[in-house]
Each structure stands twice: as C-alpha cells, then as structure tokens.
Amino acid sequence: MATVQLTDVVVEYRDGNQVLRPIDGFSMTASPGELVLLMGPSGSGKTSLLSCLAGILSPRAGRVEINGVDLAVLDENAMSAHRRHDVGVVFQAFNLVPSLTAEENVAVPLLAAGAQRRLALARARQLLTEVGLLDRLTHRPGELSGGQQQRVAIARALAHDPAVILADEPTAHLDHVQAEGILRILRRLAAEGRVVIVSTHDRRLVPLADAVVDLTPVVAPAVDERPVVTLDANETLFQQGDPSDFVWVVLSGQVDILRDTPDGLETVATCGEGSYFGELGPLLGFPRSATARAATDGATVEGFDIPGFREAMGDKLPDSWGALAAH
C-alpha cells in the first residue's frame, strides 16, 4: 500500500531561449484504493506529473513523495529501485518490443532484475491471464489489436506488483469496445488497494474515478468594470506563469514584456501608448507566457475581458487576431 503526495510542484522546461512551466505550484494527495484522473488538454502538464512520480523527471521545486519518502533524496541506486518496484508505468504508445511475444514482453522487467527465465515467464503468464490474454501468450505485438497491446502493457507494468500504477492516455488509440476493457482493468487494479493515476482527456473515465484533477487552465470570466492600474518604473503587472485575466491596453507610458530564459529575464517587446498585450492568455485559457513590467514611471494600463476588448478595439485588431478570436 502506498500514499502519493505532491506538494507545490513546479515543472520547468528550457526550450531554446525560453523557460516553460506547464506545472506551477501543483499539490494533490492519492490514497491506496483510489483511481485518480489528471485531465486536461495537451500541454497542461499531465505527462510531466506522471514522469515526476515515476522518477523520470525531477521537478524544479516542490516535493514528490510516495509513502512519505521524498524522491528528491534518493540516490541513483534507490531511484532505480523505486522505478522498478514502487511504480508501474503504462505508456500511451505501448512501447512493446516488436520481436518478442506477449509473454516475453511482460517478462522483460523481471529478467532485467535478474529473475530466472522460468519464473519470469510463469509470472508473465499469470499476469496475462489476469488481463484476459491467456490465448495470446505467443502472439507478437503486430498480431494483436490496440486494446490487446494495451493489456500487455498493463500486465508488464504489474510485473513487480507495484503499489502505484501510472497510465499515460491509456485509451487514446482505442475504440469504445477496447477502451471499456481497459477501464475495467484500471478500476480493478485500484480496488485491489493500489493507487492508480491516469492522465487523460477521455471523459469516459470520469464515472469510474475516485477523484478528478482538472489541469485545464481557467478562462477569466467576463467583468462589468475594467481595472485601470498605474505602475511605477520596474513595477510588475503580472509574472510569467500567473493565471491570465485581462487583455491590457497601455493608456500612457511604456510597459516591457519580458520572458524567462536560462540567463534570466529578457525583454521581448516594449508596449507604448495605444498598444495592447496579454491577449492570448485569457483568450485561450493559458497562464501568462511572459512578465509585464513598467518601463517608465506612471505607466497606466486598462484591463479588458475578451468580449470587451474586441468591442473596444474593433477594426484596430489585426485580421490574424480576429480570426483566432473567432475560434
């Protein structure tokens, strides 16, 4: 039995001269017997969180704990043992070895850990029987349907009987019949006392889950009043990674738009009187992709929600923004 705890986790990637944070200050708890869904669109950080739990990715900040042990304190040997025994990972792309049979694919992690071949194959047969593939032991991945390949991948993840199962989009490539079988298996694995954490955008899983964590960015609601803010030089209006609220129009002065880079903040634009910035965040429901900071004393900006901004700007909007907003 294991308890999973994530506290104030920050995941950061460096993409060229940009720093991206798909996860910024995330916390959650999962207890034995729970099936937890991480839901959200591509880029919302679902796979990043699973990678942190699997010990594949180290967060920039925060704690990732399994049974009270912070993964950050594990040395290389302890981390290898964690990946092998504590968690089982079910990959979206199955990641089966094409030249091996179903039985051999499931036995691979056991053989890699030094198990005798006879015992590893016996364990593989047991697990494949549990997922309904006793009649497919000698079939290779190319001879199996997508749903059958996913069952083999689940059986492989169970090879060391881990207390935590992590599944990345397990129904992404399956029709509703195949997906139903996979969902039943995941629910049963949780019922047996494991923690099962699934990243998905498939709403079919929701009725089976004990908890749903929605990573979809929140779109700012419409407002009746527009805030007007006056900033001193070098005063920050918002920071990269903050939730997006308004589109900002510069009434006077100048505002610098800065982006995190490996070498620190870099100015990517300076907005003067009559220009606007921050439009795509509230439009698409994304967090802020840059920092806005006053370049001059008395820089004054006015905030608009998306409908109010489109109405106020009218034909001043470029055609490309109007086409995007229409979606």
N, C-alpha and C positions, 0 to 999 in steps of 0.2 A: 504494500500500500504506500502511496506517495501523495504528498500535497505539493502543489505548484504555486509559487508566489512570485509575481513580478511587481517591482516597486520603482516607480519613477524612471522607467526605462527610456533611454534615448538611443536611437539607432541613427548613425550618421554615415553617409557615403560621400566620397570625393569623386566628382565627375568632371574631369578636366580641371578648370579653374573655378568650379562651383562646389559648394557643400550642400548636400541634400539631407533632410531629416524626415524620412517617412514616418518615424515614430518619435514623439517628443513628450516625455513625461507620462508614459503609459503605466498603469497599475491594474492588476487583476489577481484573483485567487481561484484555484480549482482544487476540489477535494476528491478523494477516492470515490469512484462510482459515478462521476459526473462526465457527461458529454457536453463539451463547450464548443460553440461555434465562434470563429473570428470571421465576421462578414464585412465586406466592403469591396469596392472596385479595384482593378489593377492599380498598383502604385500606392495603396493605402497602408501597406506595411504588414500584411498578413504573413507572407512567407518570411519576412525578416524576423518576426516574433517567433515563428517555429524554429528558425535557424538559431536564434539565441537559446531557446530551450534545448535544442539538440547539441549545443556546444560547438556548432559550426561557425557561428558569428558571435563576436564579443560586442556588447553594447558600448556606446560611447560613455554612458553614465547610467546609474541605477543598479538595482540588484535583481538577479535571476536566481531563484532558489528552488531546489527540489528537496523535499524533506528537511528544510531548514538549512541546507548546505548551499552557500553562495558559489555558483560555478566559477566566479572570478578568482577564487582562492585555489582552485585545483591546478596541480602541476600537470605536465604533459601526460604522464602515466595515468594519473587519476582521471583526467579528462577523457582519455581513451577508454578507460573502464566505464565511465559514465555513458559515453556514446554506445558502447557495446551492450551494457547490461541494464541501464536505467531507462533508456528511451528506445522506442522502435519508430522508425520513420517510414511513412508510406508516401512515395514521390508521385507527383502528378503524371510524370512520363513513364511510370512503372520501373524503369531502369533495370530491366531483366537482361540477363546475358543471353543473346540470341542462340548461341550454340549449345546451351545447357537445357536439360529437361526441366519441367516444373519442379520435380523432386530435387534436382541438383541445385536449382536456383535458391530454393528455400534452405538447403543445407549449407550454402556458401558461408554465411556468417558463423556457423558452428565450426566448419572446417578451418576457417581463418583464425578461430580462437583456440585451435588445437584439438578439437574433438575427434574421436575415432570416426572413420568414414561410416562404419556400420551403424554407430549410434546416431550420427548426424542424419543419415538417410532415414532411420527409423523415426526420429523426431520430425523430419520433414513430412513423412507420410502421415503422421498423426495430425499435424497442423493443416495439411491439405485436405484431409478428411473432414476436419472441423469447419473448413470453409466451403465444403461441398464439391471438392475436386478429386475425390478418390479415383475416379475413372479417367483422370487427365495427368497422372503422375509422370508418364513418359513422353508427354507432348511438349514440344518446344514452343516458345512464345509466338512464333509465326503461325502455329497451328491452333492458337487459342483466340477467342474473341476478346474484345477490350475489357469486358466485365470479368472474364476468366483471368486475364493477365493481372487485373487489379486485385483479384482474390489471391493470386500467387504472391503479389507484392505485400499484401496484408499478412499472409502466412509467414513470409520471410521476416517481416518486422516483429513477429511474435517469437522468433527462433529462441531468444534468450529469456522469454517470458518477462518482458519489461513491465514496470508499473505504470509507465506513461507511453501512450501511443500518440504520435503526431502525424496527421494526414493533411497533405497539401493538395487541395482541389481534387478529392478522390473520385468525384463523379463528373469531372469536367468533360470527358470524352465519351460518356456513356448515354445510351438511350434510357427511357424511363424504366424499362424492364430490368436492364442490367443495374441501373442506379438503385433500384429498390432492394436488390440483393445485397449490394454493398452497404446500404444504410442499415439494413437489419444486422449485418455483421458488426458494424461500428457500435450500434446500440447495445448489442450483446456483450461486446468487449468492455464497455463501461459498466454494464450491470454486474459483471464479474468482479468489480472492485478497482478497475484501472481508472486512471484519468485519461480521457480521450479528448484531444484538442484538434479541431478540424478547421482549416482555413478554407473558405468557400464563398462564392456569390450565389450558390444554389439554394433558393428559398425552400426547396423540397425538404431540406434537412431540419428546418425550424421546429416542426411539431415534435421531433424526436429529441431535441436538445434539452438539457437541464438549464443551460444559460447561453445567451446570445450576446456577444460583444460586437457592437456596430462600430466599425472603423471608418464609416463613410463620413467625410467632412460635412459639417453642418453649414448649410447656406443661411446667411443672415436674413432675418425676416424684414419685411417692409416696415418703414417707420414713418410717422407723421411729421416729425420735426427733423431738420437737418442740423447736425452739430457744426459749429464754427470754432476752430481751435487756432490760437495764436501761440507760436513757439519762439523761444529764444534760440540763438545760434547754437548748433550742436545738440539741441534737444530732440529726443526721438519721439516720433509719432506712433510707429509700430515697429516691431522687430521681425526678422525672418523667422518663420515657424509659428508666429502668432495666428490665432483664428482670424479669418477675414471678415470684416464687417461692411465698410463703406468704400465706394469709389471717392477719391479725394480730388477736388479741384483747387488749384492754387489761386487765391484771391490777391495776394501780394507777397513780395519777397521770393525766395527760392528754396526748394527742397531737394536734397540729394537722395538718390536711390542707390543703396549700397547692397552688395551681395557678399556673403561669406565665401572666402576662398581659403585654400591651405595656408596662405600667407597673411590672412586677416581680412578685414573688410575692404572691398574695392568699389569705388564709385562707378556705376554703370550708366547713370544718367543724372542730369540736373533739370528739374522742372521749374519753369518760371511762371509768371502771372498768366492766367488763362489756360494753362495746360493741366492735364489730369494724370493720375497714376493709381495703381492698385485695382484696376478694373477686373482682371481675370480671376482674382481670388474669390470675391463674392459671387461673380457670375457662375463659376464652375464649382464652387464649394470647396476650394483648395485653401490650405493655410498660406500665409504670406510667403512668397518666394524671395523676398528681399526686405531690407530695412529702409524705412523712410526717416530721414533726419534733416532738421532745418539747416540750411546753409547760411542763412542770414538772420539777424535779429528781427523780430516782428513778422516772421513768415506766417501768413494766415491762410488756412485751408478750410474748405467746406466739404462735409461728407454727404454723399447721396447714396440711397439704396439703388438697386439696378433699375427698377421702373422709373424712379425719379430722375436718375442720371440720364437715361435715354430721352425722357421727355424734355429735360432742361437743355441738353446738348443738341438734339435734333439733327439738322444737316451738318453740324460741326463734327459729327462722328465719322471716321473713315469707313469706307464701304466694307473693308475686311472685318472691322469690329462689329458692324451692324449684322453682317452675315453670321458671325459667330454667336452674337447675342440672340439671333433668331432661333438658334438651336437650344 
